[in-house]
Amino acid sequence: MNFARASPFDFLPKIGDNIDYARWKRRLKNAPTKTMNLFDDWNNLKKTLNNCNRKVFFKERDIFYAQLGKNVGYEQDGKNSEFSRPVIVLRKFNNNIFLCAPLTTSPKDNKFYFNFIFNKKENGAILSQIRLLDSKRLVNKKGVIDKKDFSALKRKIGKLLKLTDFS
């Protein structure tokens, strides 16, 4: 099996399959070791995050490093040993849960990215990767996006999700 092109579902047995556990174990044993180790490392860190009692105060427009983890397929991963990357807080639902978009320093010019200048560098919010996070994942604050840029970002998300026309 070519793991570089494998679907995340290739490893799952199909409904009605007779499961050959020895074959299943061989498949998992032959999976790329580095990737499997990253998943293990992330799971250990995620257990620690889940049990921590830290309170991080945040608001809409804040840019934080957040521990996004090692994810499946094309989902945006965190980087480094903390599996973190910058995110922008789009909507605060309560003191624990918020909607965010991961950021990149390699922005693209298409409908799935919102490009803006932050700390004198070009950044891009990856709109196709918007997700809900718990505040326990927040590591440290980088700053706040400009009000004008934040308004433009929200308009672009509305257009992308076609939330601007409810008729």
C-alpha positions, 0 to 999 in steps of 0.5 A: 500500500502506498501510504503517501496517497492513502485515504485516511479511510483505507485502514478501516474495515468495511461493513460486513467485512470479516476482520482478519486481525493479523492482517490489520495489525500488519497494516498498522505496523507498516504505517509510517513510523514518524507519523504514528509517533507524532500522533502518539506525542500529540495524544499525550500532550492532549491528555495533559491539556485536557486535565489542566485548569489554566484560564486564558482570557481572550476576546474576538480579534485576538491572535494567539498561538494555539495547540492544534495538534497532529490532525487527519488528512488535509486538516491544518496541523500545529507545528513544533513540539507543542503542535501550535500555530497562530489562530485568530479568534473570530467569535467568542461563545463563552469563556471556554469556547471560541471559533477561530481560523488558523494563520499562515505566513504563506498566504494565497490569493484566493477565496479560501484565504484572507490576507492582512498585515500583522506585525509588519508581516503578511499573514493569511487566515485560512478560511477553509480551516475554521474550527471550534476550540477550547481555551485550554488550547491557547498558549500565548497571545501574539496581539490583536488584528486591526478593526478594519481588517477584522470587519473585512475578514468577517465579510469574506467569511460571510460571502464564502459561507453564503451567510449574507443572504437569508431570503 
